[in-house]
């Protein structure tokens, strides 16, 4: 862990982590939302008009989505151990994706869980990924929240900040590759 952070700032780091992974995995983001007044929770909301993924490429898509789901915790763990108190939703999501992937590929679910977590760790040990995550989190927690008790960031801004730090995107290993439909 680095320095400890107030809890609401950890929520911002957590959601920023999800958002950066989603931007790098090619998931279109509508916005990030962090609730600061009551639940100390948040979400990264994907755009509703996600392009349908062709079936033969869906395995790689699901594997990237596992990294998306792990990413909040991987980012947050740099500051706090809190994630383990609230990890159930993210871990349930990862497990469901792993199960679907295992069903369609015949490879054991646990292999995907391990590979996706390894890839998530590799991602958040990359200084460029970390810089983008921290910048998004800082933007979120520095916003004033006079009455609403929530802070938001548009998906277009997330994309812009991630692109600044990683103009060539993420170098995905083969099992996470999604061939470009030609
Ligand atoms: Zn999460």
py3Dmol code that shows the C-alpha trace and the ligand (Angstrom):
import py3Dmol

protein = """\
ATOM      1  CA  UNK A   1       0.000   0.000   0.000  1.00  0.00           C
ATOM      2  CA  UNK A   2       1.037   3.596  -0.532  1.00  0.00           C
ATOM      3  CA  UNK A   3      -0.461   6.289   1.690  1.00  0.00           C
ATOM      4  CA  UNK A   4      -3.941   5.730   3.047  1.00  0.00           C
ATOM      5  CA  UNK A   5      -6.778   7.792   1.642  1.00  0.00           C
ATOM      6  CA  UNK A   6     -10.143   8.906   2.965  1.00  0.00           C
ATOM      7  CA  UNK A   7     -12.790   6.372   2.115  1.00  0.00           C
ATOM      8  CA  UNK A   8     -14.626   8.443  -0.501  1.00  0.00           C
ATOM      9  CA  UNK A   9     -11.383   8.996  -2.367  1.00  0.00           C
ATOM     10  CA  UNK A  10     -10.850   5.244  -2.417  1.00  0.00           C
ATOM     11  CA  UNK A  11     -14.245   4.858  -4.072  1.00  0.00           C
ATOM     12  CA  UNK A  12     -13.083   7.326  -6.744  1.00  0.00           C
ATOM     13  CA  UNK A  13      -9.854   5.338  -7.265  1.00  0.00           C
ATOM     14  CA  UNK A  14     -11.869   2.103  -7.459  1.00  0.00           C
ATOM     15  CA  UNK A  15     -14.281   3.401 -10.106  1.00  0.00           C
ATOM     16  CA  UNK A  16     -11.459   5.097 -12.024  1.00  0.00           C
ATOM     17  CA  UNK A  17      -9.697   1.722 -12.150  1.00  0.00           C
ATOM     18  CA  UNK A  18     -12.782   0.067 -13.662  1.00  0.00           C
ATOM     19  CA  UNK A  19     -13.108   2.940 -16.138  1.00  0.00           C
ATOM     20  CA  UNK A  20      -9.484   2.827 -17.330  1.00  0.00           C
ATOM     21  CA  UNK A  21      -9.648  -0.952 -17.875  1.00  0.00           C
ATOM     22  CA  UNK A  22     -12.934  -0.566 -19.760  1.00  0.00           C
ATOM     23  CA  UNK A  23     -11.449   2.142 -21.979  1.00  0.00           C
ATOM     24  CA  UNK A  24      -8.461  -0.121 -22.697  1.00  0.00           C
ATOM     25  CA  UNK A  25     -10.663  -3.143 -23.355  1.00  0.00           C
ATOM     26  CA  UNK A  26     -12.741  -1.257 -25.891  1.00  0.00           C
ATOM     27  CA  UNK A  27     -15.890  -0.992 -23.771  1.00  0.00           C
ATOM     28  CA  UNK A  28     -17.669   2.291 -24.504  1.00  0.00           C
ATOM     29  CA  UNK A  29     -18.377   4.250 -21.295  1.00  0.00           C
ATOM     30  CA  UNK A  30     -21.366   6.533 -20.761  1.00  0.00           C
ATOM     31  CA  UNK A  31     -20.166   7.967 -17.454  1.00  0.00           C
ATOM     32  CA  UNK A  32     -18.591   7.304 -14.070  1.00  0.00           C
ATOM     33  CA  UNK A  33     -20.667   8.059 -11.014  1.00  0.00           C
ATOM     34  CA  UNK A  34     -19.459   8.155  -7.404  1.00  0.00           C
ATOM     35  CA  UNK A  35     -21.899   8.636  -4.517  1.00  0.00           C
ATOM     36  CA  UNK A  36     -20.244  10.431  -1.665  1.00  0.00           C
ATOM     37  CA  UNK A  37     -23.030  11.219   0.751  1.00  0.00           C
ATOM     38  CA  UNK A  38     -24.517   7.968   1.908  1.00  0.00           C
ATOM     39  CA  UNK A  39     -23.311   4.659   0.547  1.00  0.00           C
ATOM     40  CA  UNK A  40     -19.792   5.476  -0.564  1.00  0.00           C
ATOM     41  CA  UNK A  41     -20.356   3.516  -3.704  1.00  0.00           C
ATOM     42  CA  UNK A  42     -20.170   4.101  -7.406  1.00  0.00           C
ATOM     43  CA  UNK A  43     -20.411   2.630 -10.860  1.00  0.00           C
ATOM     44  CA  UNK A  44     -19.039   2.895 -14.358  1.00  0.00           C
ATOM     45  CA  UNK A  45     -22.035   2.909 -16.667  1.00  0.00           C
ATOM     46  CA  UNK A  46     -21.390   1.501 -20.155  1.00  0.00           C
ATOM     47  CA  UNK A  47     -22.932   3.153 -23.181  1.00  0.00           C
ATOM     48  CA  UNK A  48     -26.249   1.556 -24.062  1.00  0.00           C
ATOM     49  CA  UNK A  49     -25.370   1.360 -27.746  1.00  0.00           C
ATOM     50  CA  UNK A  50     -22.584  -1.188 -27.371  1.00  0.00           C
ATOM     51  CA  UNK A  51     -21.922  -2.736 -30.743  1.00  0.00           C
ATOM     52  CA  UNK A  52     -22.983  -6.381 -30.767  1.00  0.00           C
ATOM     53  CA  UNK A  53     -19.950  -8.626 -30.556  1.00  0.00           C
ATOM     54  CA  UNK A  54     -19.682 -11.308 -33.192  1.00  0.00           C
ATOM     55  CA  UNK A  55     -20.052 -14.689 -31.605  1.00  0.00           C
ATOM     56  CA  UNK A  56     -16.691 -16.111 -32.652  1.00  0.00           C
ATOM     57  CA  UNK A  57     -14.921 -13.255 -30.893  1.00  0.00           C
ATOM     58  CA  UNK A  58     -16.991 -13.241 -27.737  1.00  0.00           C
ATOM     59  CA  UNK A  59     -14.504 -15.358 -25.755  1.00  0.00           C
ATOM     60  CA  UNK A  60     -11.862 -12.640 -25.940  1.00  0.00           C
ATOM     61  CA  UNK A  61     -14.525 -10.054 -25.072  1.00  0.00           C
ATOM     62  CA  UNK A  62     -15.570 -11.964 -21.958  1.00  0.00           C
ATOM     63  CA  UNK A  63     -11.928 -12.341 -20.894  1.00  0.00           C
ATOM     64  CA  UNK A  64     -11.392  -8.580 -21.230  1.00  0.00           C
ATOM     65  CA  UNK A  65     -14.573  -7.979 -19.267  1.00  0.00           C
ATOM     66  CA  UNK A  66     -13.136 -10.086 -16.444  1.00  0.00           C
ATOM     67  CA  UNK A  67     -10.200  -7.668 -16.315  1.00  0.00           C
ATOM     68  CA  UNK A  68     -12.689  -4.751 -16.316  1.00  0.00           C
ATOM     69  CA  UNK A  69     -14.408  -6.273 -13.292  1.00  0.00           C
ATOM     70  CA  UNK A  70     -11.188  -6.973 -11.364  1.00  0.00           C
ATOM     71  CA  UNK A  71      -9.736  -3.534 -12.150  1.00  0.00           C
ATOM     72  CA  UNK A  72     -11.575  -1.545  -9.461  1.00  0.00           C
ATOM     73  CA  UNK A  73     -10.147  -3.702  -6.707  1.00  0.00           C
ATOM     74  CA  UNK A  74      -6.672  -3.795  -8.233  1.00  0.00           C
ATOM     75  CA  UNK A  75      -6.577   0.015  -8.287  1.00  0.00           C
ATOM     76  CA  UNK A  76      -8.062   0.428  -4.816  1.00  0.00           C
ATOM     77  CA  UNK A  77      -5.716  -2.119  -3.235  1.00  0.00           C
ATOM     78  CA  UNK A  78      -2.833   0.252  -3.888  1.00  0.00           C
ATOM     79  CA  UNK A  79      -4.201   2.391  -1.073  1.00  0.00           C
ATOM     80  CA  UNK A  80      -6.407   0.308   1.180  1.00  0.00           C
ATOM     81  CA  UNK A  81      -7.483  -3.218   2.031  1.00  0.00           C
ATOM     82  CA  UNK A  82     -11.151  -2.065   2.009  1.00  0.00           C
ATOM     83  CA  UNK A  83     -11.934  -3.789  -1.264  1.00  0.00           C
ATOM     84  CA  UNK A  84     -12.174  -7.143   0.492  1.00  0.00           C
ATOM     85  CA  UNK A  85     -15.113  -5.844   2.513  1.00  0.00           C
ATOM     86  CA  UNK A  86     -17.058  -4.908  -0.593  1.00  0.00           C
ATOM     87  CA  UNK A  87     -15.595  -7.129  -3.287  1.00  0.00           C
ATOM     88  CA  UNK A  88     -18.575  -9.479  -3.516  1.00  0.00           C
ATOM     89  CA  UNK A  89     -20.281  -7.736  -6.436  1.00  0.00           C
ATOM     90  CA  UNK A  90     -17.119  -7.474  -8.525  1.00  0.00           C
ATOM     91  CA  UNK A  91     -16.011 -11.015  -7.744  1.00  0.00           C
ATOM     92  CA  UNK A  92     -19.465 -12.389  -8.489  1.00  0.00           C
ATOM     93  CA  UNK A  93     -19.291 -10.650 -11.879  1.00  0.00           C
ATOM     94  CA  UNK A  94     -15.853 -12.076 -12.617  1.00  0.00           C
ATOM     95  CA  UNK A  95     -17.035 -15.551 -11.642  1.00  0.00           C
ATOM     96  CA  UNK A  96     -20.079 -15.373 -13.925  1.00  0.00           C
ATOM     97  CA  UNK A  97     -17.898 -14.303 -16.851  1.00  0.00           C
ATOM     98  CA  UNK A  98     -15.400 -17.087 -16.107  1.00  0.00           C
ATOM     99  CA  UNK A  99     -18.209 -19.618 -15.992  1.00  0.00           C
ATOM    100  CA  UNK A 100     -19.566 -18.527 -19.372  1.00  0.00           C
ATOM    101  CA  UNK A 101     -16.091 -18.555 -20.854  1.00  0.00           C
ATOM    102  CA  UNK A 102     -15.379 -22.042 -19.475  1.00  0.00           C
ATOM    103  CA  UNK A 103     -18.658 -23.347 -20.878  1.00  0.00           C
ATOM    104  CA  UNK A 104     -17.899 -22.137 -24.384  1.00  0.00           C
ATOM    105  CA  UNK A 105     -14.199 -23.069 -24.446  1.00  0.00           C
ATOM    106  CA  UNK A 106     -13.918 -26.205 -22.324  1.00  0.00           C
ATOM    107  CA  UNK A 107     -10.990 -24.637 -20.431  1.00  0.00           C
ATOM    108  CA  UNK A 108     -11.369 -24.663 -16.645  1.00  0.00           C
ATOM    109  CA  UNK A 109     -13.026 -21.600 -15.114  1.00  0.00           C
ATOM    110  CA  UNK A 110     -10.224 -21.251 -12.558  1.00  0.00           C
ATOM    111  CA  UNK A 111      -7.670 -20.893 -15.343  1.00  0.00           C
ATOM    112  CA  UNK A 112      -9.529 -17.856 -16.632  1.00  0.00           C
ATOM    113  CA  UNK A 113      -9.908 -16.366 -13.154  1.00  0.00           C
ATOM    114  CA  UNK A 114      -6.158 -16.642 -12.639  1.00  0.00           C
ATOM    115  CA  UNK A 115      -5.207 -15.360 -16.077  1.00  0.00           C
ATOM    116  CA  UNK A 116      -7.586 -12.404 -15.815  1.00  0.00           C
ATOM    117  CA  UNK A 117      -6.281 -11.450 -12.361  1.00  0.00           C
ATOM    118  CA  UNK A 118      -2.679 -11.708 -13.601  1.00  0.00           C
ATOM    119  CA  UNK A 119      -3.474  -9.478 -16.533  1.00  0.00           C
ATOM    120  CA  UNK A 120      -5.230  -6.994 -14.232  1.00  0.00           C
ATOM    121  CA  UNK A 121      -2.153  -6.854 -11.983  1.00  0.00           C
ATOM    122  CA  UNK A 122       0.126  -6.396 -15.003  1.00  0.00           C
ATOM    123  CA  UNK A 123      -2.092  -3.535 -16.121  1.00  0.00           C
ATOM    124  CA  UNK A 124      -2.070  -1.724 -12.776  1.00  0.00           C
ATOM    125  CA  UNK A 125       1.678  -2.104 -12.347  1.00  0.00           C
ATOM    126  CA  UNK A 126       2.096  -0.096 -15.548  1.00  0.00           C
ATOM    127  CA  UNK A 127       2.865   3.517 -14.630  1.00  0.00           C
ATOM    128  CA  UNK A 128       0.846   4.875 -17.562  1.00  0.00           C
ATOM    129  CA  UNK A 129      -2.258   2.997 -16.465  1.00  0.00           C
ATOM    130  CA  UNK A 130      -1.732   4.133 -12.908  1.00  0.00           C
ATOM    131  CA  UNK A 131      -1.232   7.773 -13.985  1.00  0.00           C
ATOM    132  CA  UNK A 132      -4.493   7.740 -15.968  1.00  0.00           C
ATOM    133  CA  UNK A 133      -6.354   6.111 -13.057  1.00  0.00           C
ATOM    134  CA  UNK A 134      -5.081   8.605 -10.518  1.00  0.00           C
ATOM    135  CA  UNK A 135      -5.845  11.576 -12.753  1.00  0.00           C
ATOM    136  CA  UNK A 136      -9.448  10.438 -13.251  1.00  0.00           C
ATOM    137  CA  UNK A 137      -9.848   9.737  -9.532  1.00  0.00           C
ATOM    138  CA  UNK A 138      -8.459  13.148  -8.583  1.00  0.00           C
ATOM    139  CA  UNK A 139     -10.788  14.881 -11.031  1.00  0.00           C
ATOM    140  CA  UNK A 140     -13.695  12.995  -9.472  1.00  0.00           C
ATOM    141  CA  UNK A 141     -12.906  13.704  -5.851  1.00  0.00           C
ATOM    142  CA  UNK A 142     -11.945  17.323  -6.415  1.00  0.00           C
ATOM    143  CA  UNK A 143     -15.367  18.135  -7.853  1.00  0.00           C
ATOM    144  CA  UNK A 144     -17.499  20.177  -5.502  1.00  0.00           C
ATOM    145  CA  UNK A 145     -20.753  18.521  -4.588  1.00  0.00           C
ATOM    146  CA  UNK A 146     -22.960  21.249  -3.135  1.00  0.00           C
ATOM    147  CA  UNK A 147     -26.269  19.408  -2.983  1.00  0.00           C
ATOM    148  CA  UNK A 148     -26.238  16.271  -5.031  1.00  0.00           C
ATOM    149  CA  UNK A 149     -23.889  14.062  -3.033  1.00  0.00           C
ATOM    150  CA  UNK A 150     -22.502  12.542  -6.191  1.00  0.00           C
ATOM    151  CA  UNK A 151     -19.720  13.202  -8.646  1.00  0.00           C
ATOM    152  CA  UNK A 152     -19.639  12.196 -12.276  1.00  0.00           C
ATOM    153  CA  UNK A 153     -17.336  12.133 -15.281  1.00  0.00           C
ATOM    154  CA  UNK A 154     -18.401  11.691 -18.902  1.00  0.00           C
ATOM    155  CA  UNK A 155     -17.112   8.670 -20.802  1.00  0.00           C
ATOM    156  CA  UNK A 156     -15.642  10.935 -23.496  1.00  0.00           C
ATOM    157  CA  UNK A 157     -13.390  12.548 -20.884  1.00  0.00           C
ATOM    158  CA  UNK A 158     -12.292   9.137 -19.612  1.00  0.00           C
ATOM    159  CA  UNK A 159     -11.379   8.113 -23.173  1.00  0.00           C
ATOM    160  CA  UNK A 160      -9.433  11.334 -23.684  1.00  0.00           C
ATOM    161  CA  UNK A 161      -7.414  10.976 -20.474  1.00  0.00           C
ATOM    162  CA  UNK A 162      -6.645   7.308 -21.118  1.00  0.00           C
ATOM    163  CA  UNK A 163      -5.587   8.093 -24.672  1.00  0.00           C
ATOM    164  CA  UNK A 164      -3.228  10.815 -23.408  1.00  0.00           C
ATOM    165  CA  UNK A 165      -1.350   8.307 -21.276  1.00  0.00           C
ATOM    166  CA  UNK A 166      -1.694   5.267 -23.551  1.00  0.00           C
ATOM    167  CA  UNK A 167      -2.033   6.526 -27.142  1.00  0.00           C
ATOM    168  CA  UNK A 168      -1.473   3.011 -28.493  1.00  0.00           C
ATOM    169  CA  UNK A 169      -3.928   1.345 -26.136  1.00  0.00           C
ATOM    170  CA  UNK A 170      -3.079  -1.754 -24.138  1.00  0.00           C
ATOM    171  CA  UNK A 171      -0.845  -4.567 -25.376  1.00  0.00           C
ATOM    172  CA  UNK A 172      -3.240  -7.470 -24.743  1.00  0.00           C
ATOM    173  CA  UNK A 173      -1.903 -11.033 -24.622  1.00  0.00           C
ATOM    174  CA  UNK A 174      -3.260 -13.387 -27.283  1.00  0.00           C
ATOM    175  CA  UNK A 175      -6.107 -14.846 -25.240  1.00  0.00           C
ATOM    176  CA  UNK A 176      -7.523 -11.330 -24.737  1.00  0.00           C
ATOM    177  CA  UNK A 177      -7.182 -10.316 -28.370  1.00  0.00           C
ATOM    178  CA  UNK A 178     -10.316  -9.454 -30.269  1.00  0.00           C
ATOM    179  CA  UNK A 179      -9.632  -9.652 -34.005  1.00  0.00           C
ATOM    180  CA  UNK A 180     -10.908  -6.638 -35.897  1.00  0.00           C
ATOM    181  CA  UNK A 181     -13.857  -7.693 -37.988  1.00  0.00           C
ATOM    182  CA  UNK A 182     -12.924  -7.155 -41.602  1.00  0.00           C
TER     183      UNK A 182
END
"""
ligand_1 = """\
1
ZN
Zn -16.100 -2.431 -8.405
"""
view = py3Dmol.view(width=600, height=400)
view.addModel(protein, "pdb")
view.setStyle({"model": 0}, {"cartoon": {"style": "trace"}})
view.addModel(ligand_1, "xyz")
view.setStyle({"model": 1}, {"stick": {}})
view.zoomTo()
view.show()
